Amino acid sequence: AGPCLDCNAHKVMSFLKKVITKHAENNQKSNMAVIICDVIVQCLEWDEPIFVDDFNILFCVTNAYTDFIKVAEYWCGENGIAWKSEYDEMESYCKSIIKTLEFFKEHKFIDKIREKQKCKMFGYVGRKDYSIYGLLDCYKLLPMSERRLCDYGMRLFSVSNMANSIGDNRSSNDVDNTLFDDAVKLGYKYLNAFFELGNVPQKLVYWRMNAIDSLYNNIDLITDDSELLALYNLTNAWINPRIEQDKPYNRMDTLKEYNYIVVSRISDPEIKDNLISKGLYGAKDCIQDIDQNINDDQSEILGLICEVGYIDRIEKMIMMKIENNDLGLHGLIKQAGKIIPDDSLSRYVNKCVVFYILSISKYGYVYTSVSDILEQYYLYLSDDSWNKLFKDIVDRFAESDYEKITSLWGDFTIFSMY
């Protein structure tokens, strides 16, 4: 196959097929078209005949109705090859066969093919995502509203369930997740109602985890301590540590991660301390993905943030590390932002992150990885912080020689991106 492709054999074959068909069309007295049609029908008895779309026109030229019906039956009949093929191949076979059947006015045959195509759209094993994902993409374009979920969402859910009943449906999980997310955004009554639609024993664990995942994906919508505590209790009831820890592939890491998210958002110190005392998460768990370049002292700081939150003592410790120009500060600055509670993040960014950027900006932003720092934190920068960074760039340029104009250009490019 390689050498054939190297010499463009596929183009040569395409050219030859066009030459043969055009010659047969324009020289009907030569009987070439009749011979080709006869050969095509004989080829149907082979083990793996190849479908050649270009030759269908010859059945029309010779008015070989009976022969073409044999071809159509072989490819798109009741047990045709098309229905055992990949979806795109099936679509190509049907489109070509229907076009020729229209010439012979075989409308009943055409209707049967189109009806079978509709079933194939949802019934082809392992390939339903071709059709379902298109519907899902259209659904996502609709503005968020009750009608989006309760009308169009339920239609999509019904189609996805029908596809499930026929066979494998790899798009099902994406449909369910999207609808769960919408239900959470609309409110608890919608979440409860949608949850009940799929709350059956056959998919008990799957359905519960989808509901929990959607609640945590939209955790910013939950601000009240009582709701957070209810979510904590629900999570630990549905992901039971006593059951999970005995499984070879358990959800203990997920449970600890979710518990940390809730605890970090609880504002009441008494409730927070009570949840921490349960021991279902810890400092090591919430910083398990830290940068390997972070040293033990910096890991300790991250551990303290996990345990007590972002307090004055921790802020002073980070500022001191920056002043001393410790190794591994880049990883510390980025990782701390991932575990500091949202209500303290703006303070952290405008105090520590800005101070860190200014401390490493002597040789410009391009060579100090400032870009990914700004990418992570730019939404939290105050106007005063932006002014400080801008002034720093201008001051550095004014104090240096003009050979460093490239550095200035790079700094302003990164600065303007955010």
C-alpha positions in Angstrom: 0.0 0.0 0.0 2.9 2.4 0.8 4.4 2.4 -2.7 1.0 2.7 -4.3 0.4 5.9 -2.3 3.8 7.2 -3.0 3.2 7.1 -6.7 -0.4 8.5 -6.4 -2.0 5.2 -7.5 -5.3 6.2 -6.0 -5.4 9.2 -8.4 -4.5 7.0 -11.3 -7.3 4.6 -10.5 -9.8 7.5 -10.1 -8.7 8.8 -13.5 -9.0 5.4 -15.2 -12.6 4.9 -13.8 -13.6 8.2 -15.2 -12.1 7.4 -18.6 -13.9 4.0 -18.6 -17.3 5.4 -17.7 -17.1 8.3 -20.1 -16.0 6.1 -22.9 -18.9 3.7 -22.2 -21.4 6.5 -22.0 -20.3 8.1 -25.3 -19.7 4.8 -27.2 -22.8 2.7 -26.4 -22.5 0.6 -29.5 -19.3 -0.9 -28.2 -21.2 -2.8 -25.5 -18.5 -1.9 -23.0 -21.1 -0.6 -20.5 -23.1 -3.9 -20.7 -19.9 -5.9 -20.1 -19.0 -3.8 -17.1 -22.5 -4.1 -15.6 -22.3 -7.9 -16.0 -18.9 -8.1 -14.4 -20.1 -6.0 -11.4 -23.0 -8.4 -10.8 -20.7 -11.4 -11.0 -18.4 -9.8 -8.5 -21.1 -9.8 -5.9 -20.4 -13.5 -5.5 -16.9 -12.8 -4.4 -15.9 -12.9 -0.7 -15.2 -9.1 -0.4 -16.4 -7.2 -3.4 -15.6 -3.5 -3.6 -18.3 -0.8 -4.1 -17.4 1.5 -7.0 -19.7 4.5 -7.1 -18.5 5.6 -10.5 -19.9 2.6 -12.3 -23.5 3.0 -11.2 -24.2 5.4 -14.1 -23.5 2.6 -16.5 -26.6 0.7 -15.3 -28.6 3.8 -16.2 -27.0 4.1 -19.6 -27.8 0.5 -20.5 -31.1 0.6 -18.7 -30.0 -2.6 -16.8 -32.8 -2.4 -14.2 -32.7 -6.0 -13.1 -29.0 -6.1 -12.7 -28.9 -2.9 -10.7 -31.6 -4.2 -8.3 -29.3 -7.1 -7.6 -26.5 -4.7 -6.8 -28.8 -2.5 -4.6 -30.1 -5.6 -2.7 -26.5 -6.7 -2.0 -25.4 -3.4 -0.6 -28.6 -1.8 0.8 -31.1 -4.6 1.0 -32.6 -6.2 4.1 -29.2 -7.8 5.0 -27.0 -5.6 2.9 -23.4 -4.9 3.5 -24.2 -1.2 4.3 -25.9 -2.1 7.6 -22.8 -4.0 8.8 -20.4 -1.2 8.0 -19.1 1.9 9.7 -21.6 4.8 9.8 -19.8 7.0 7.3 -19.4 4.0 4.9 -23.1 3.1 5.3 -24.1 6.7 4.5 -21.9 6.7 1.4 -23.4 3.4 0.1 -26.9 4.5 0.6 -26.5 7.9 -1.0 -25.0 6.4 -4.1 -27.6 3.6 -4.4 -30.5 5.9 -3.8 -29.3 8.3 -6.5 -29.5 5.4 -9.1 -32.7 4.0 -7.7 -34.3 7.4 -8.3 -33.4 7.0 -12.0 -35.3 3.7 -12.1 -38.2 5.2 -10.0 -37.8 2.6 -7.3 -39.4 4.8 -4.6 -40.5 1.9 -2.3 -37.0 0.6 -2.2 -35.7 4.1 -1.5 -38.1 4.5 1.4 -37.0 1.2 2.9 -33.4 2.3 2.7 -34.1 5.7 4.3 -36.1 4.1 7.1 -33.4 1.7 7.8 -30.9 4.5 7.8 -32.9 6.3 10.6 -32.6 3.1 12.7 -29.0 2.7 11.9 -28.4 6.3 13.1 -29.1 5.2 16.6 -28.4 1.5 16.4 -24.9 1.1 15.0 -22.8 -0.4 17.9 -20.1 1.8 19.3 -20.7 4.6 16.9 -23.8 6.4 18.3 -21.7 9.4 19.3 -21.6 10.4 15.6 -25.3 11.3 15.8 -25.8 12.0 19.5 -22.9 14.4 19.9 -24.3 16.6 17.1 -27.6 17.0 19.0 -25.6 17.6 22.2 -23.6 20.4 20.6 -26.8 22.1 19.4 -28.3 21.7 22.9 -25.3 23.5 24.5 -25.9 26.5 22.2 -29.3 27.2 23.7 -29.5 29.9 26.3 -29.8 28.7 29.9 -33.5 28.5 30.9 -36.1 26.2 32.3 -37.3 25.3 28.8 -33.7 24.4 27.7 -33.6 21.6 30.3 -37.3 20.6 30.7 -38.1 20.6 26.9 -35.1 20.2 24.7 -33.0 18.6 27.5 -35.6 15.9 28.1 -35.9 15.2 24.4 -32.1 14.8 24.2 -32.2 12.5 27.3 -35.0 10.4 25.7 -33.0 10.0 22.5 -29.8 9.1 24.4 -31.8 6.5 26.5 -33.2 5.0 23.3 -29.7 4.7 21.9 -28.7 3.0 25.2 -31.5 0.4 24.8 -30.2 -0.6 21.3 -26.6 -1.0 22.2 -23.4 0.7 23.2 -23.7 4.5 23.5 -20.5 6.3 24.3 -22.1 9.7 24.3 -24.5 8.8 27.1 -22.1 10.0 29.9 -21.6 13.4 28.2 -25.4 13.9 27.8 -26.1 12.9 31.4 -23.3 15.2 32.8 -24.5 18.1 30.7 -28.1 17.7 31.9 -27.0 17.3 35.5 -25.0 20.5 35.3 -28.0 22.4 33.9 -30.2 21.0 36.6 -27.8 22.2 39.3 -27.6 25.6 37.8 -31.4 26.0 37.7 -31.8 24.9 41.3 -32.3 22.0 43.7 -35.9 21.1 42.6 -34.6 20.6 39.0 -31.7 18.5 40.3 -34.0 16.4 42.4 -36.5 15.9 39.6 -33.8 14.9 37.0 -32.1 12.6 39.5 -35.3 10.6 40.0 -35.5 10.0 36.3 -32.4 7.8 36.3 -32.4 6.6 39.9 -32.7 2.9 39.3 -30.8 0.0 40.8 -29.1 -0.9 37.6 -27.1 2.3 37.5 -27.2 3.4 41.2 -23.5 4.2 41.7 -23.1 5.8 38.2 -26.1 8.0 38.7 -25.2 9.1 42.2 -21.6 10.0 41.1 -22.9 12.0 38.2 -25.1 14.0 40.6 -22.2 14.6 43.1 -19.7 15.5 40.3 -22.1 18.1 38.9 -22.6 19.6 42.4 -18.8 20.0 42.8 -18.4 21.2 39.2 -20.8 24.1 40.1 -19.6 24.5 43.7 -19.4 28.3 43.3 -23.2 28.4 43.3 -23.2 27.0 46.9 -22.2 29.7 49.4 -24.2 29.0 52.5 -22.5 26.9 55.3 -25.6 24.8 55.8 -25.7 23.8 52.1 -22.0 23.0 52.1 -22.5 20.9 55.2 -25.4 19.1 53.6 -23.2 18.4 50.5 -20.4 17.1 52.7 -22.9 14.7 54.4 -24.3 13.6 51.1 -20.9 13.0 49.6 -19.7 10.9 52.6 -23.0 8.9 52.6 -22.8 8.0 48.9 -19.0 7.5 48.9 -18.8 5.4 52.1 -15.2 5.1 53.3 -15.8 1.8 55.0 -17.0 0.3 51.7 -14.6 2.1 49.4 -11.4 1.2 51.2 -11.9 -2.5 50.6 -12.2 -2.1 46.9 -9.1 -2.5 44.6 -10.2 0.5 42.6 -11.9 2.8 45.0 -13.0 6.4 45.2 -11.1 7.4 48.4 -9.0 10.0 46.6 -12.1 11.5 45.1 -13.8 11.6 48.5 -10.8 13.3 50.1 -10.6 15.8 47.3 -14.3 16.7 47.6 -14.1 16.9 51.4 -11.2 19.3 51.1 -13.2 21.5 48.7 -16.1 21.7 51.1 -13.9 22.3 54.2 -11.9 25.1 52.4 -15.2 26.9 51.7 -16.8 26.7 55.1 -16.7 30.1 56.9 -17.7 29.0 60.4 -14.5 28.0 62.3 -16.3 25.6 64.6 -17.9 23.6 61.7 -14.6 23.7 59.8 -12.6 22.3 62.8 -15.3 19.6 63.3 -15.0 18.4 59.7 -11.2 18.5 59.8 -11.2 16.4 63.0 -13.1 13.6 61.1 -9.8 12.9 59.4 -11.3 12.2 55.9 -8.8 14.5 54.3 -5.4 16.0 55.2 -2.7 18.4 54.2 -0.8 15.6 52.3 -4.0 14.7 50.4 -4.8 18.2 49.2 -1.2 18.9 48.0 -0.5 15.5 46.5 0.1 17.0 43.0 2.6 19.7 44.1 5.6 20.7 42.0 8.5 18.3 42.7 10.9 21.3 42.9 9.1 22.6 46.1 11.2 22.0 49.1 10.1 20.7 52.5 9.7 24.2 54.1 7.4 25.3 51.2 5.4 22.0 51.4 4.9 22.8 55.1 3.4 26.2 54.1 1.0 24.5 51.7 0.1 22.0 54.4 -0.7 24.8 56.9 -3.0 26.4 54.3 -4.9 23.2 53.9 -5.3 22.9 57.7 -6.0 26.5 58.8 -6.6 28.5 55.7 -4.8 31.6 54.5 -4.0 33.6 57.6 -1.6 36.5 58.4 1.1 34.1 59.7 1.1 32.2 56.4 1.2 35.4 54.4 4.2 36.6 56.3 6.0 33.3 55.7 5.4 33.4 51.9 6.6 37.1 51.8 9.7 36.1 53.7 10.4 33.3 51.2 10.1 35.8 48.3 12.4 38.3 50.0 15.0 35.6 50.5 14.6 34.5 46.9 14.2 30.8 47.9 14.5 28.1 45.2 11.1 26.6 44.0 9.1 29.8 44.6 7.4 29.5 41.2 5.8 26.2 42.1 4.9 27.5 45.6 3.2 30.6 44.2 1.2 28.6 41.7 0.2 25.7 44.0 -0.8 28.0 46.9 -3.4 29.7 44.6 -5.0 26.3 44.0 -5.7 25.6 47.7 -6.3 29.0 49.2 -10.0 29.6 49.7 -11.7 31.9 47.2 -12.5 34.6 49.8 -8.8 35.0 50.5 -7.5 34.6 46.9 -7.7 38.3 45.9 -5.7 39.3 49.0 -3.0 36.6 48.3 -2.7 37.6 44.6 -2.4 41.4 45.2 0.0 41.0 48.1 2.2 37.9 47.5 1.9 37.2 43.8 2.5 40.8 42.7 5.4 41.0 45.1 6.8 37.8 43.6 6.5 39.1 40.0 8.2 42.4 40.9 11.0 40.4 42.6 11.9 38.4 39.5 11.2 41.0 36.8 14.7 42.4 36.6 15.5 40.5 33.3 12.0 40.7 31.8 8.9 38.6 31.9 9.9 36.3 28.9 12.7 34.5 30.7 11.1 34.2 34.1 7.9 32.3 33.5 5.8 35.3 34.5 3.3 34.5 31.7 1.9 31.4 33.3 1.6 33.2 36.7 -0.4 36.0 35.1 -2.5 33.4 33.2 -3.5 31.8 36.5 -4.1 35.0 38.5 -4.9 37.9 36.2 -8.6 37.9 37.1 -7.8 38.7 40.7 -5.4 41.6 40.1 -6.7 45.0 41.3 -6.2 48.2 39.3 -3.5 49.3 41.7 -1.6 46.0 41.1 -1.8 46.4 37.3 -0.4 50.0 37.7 2.5 48.7 39.8 3.4 46.1 37.2 3.1 48.6 34.3 5.3 51.1 36.2 7.8 48.4 36.9 8.2 47.6 33.1 8.6 51.3 32.3 11.1 52.0 35.1 13.2 49.0 34.1 13.4 50.2 30.5 14.2 53.8 31.6 17.1 52.6 33.8 18.6 50.2 31.2 20.3 50.6 27.8 18.3 50.6 24.6 19.7 47.2 23.6 17.1 45.7 25.8 14.2 46.9 23.7 13.4 43.2 22.9 12.8 42.6 26.6 10.5 45.6 26.8 8.6 44.4 23.8 8.2 40.9 25.3 7.1 42.3 28.7 4.4 44.5 27.1 3.2 41.7 24.9 2.7 39.4 27.9 1.2 42.3 29.9 -1.3 43.2 27.2 -2.5 39.6 26.8 -4.1 39.7 30.2 
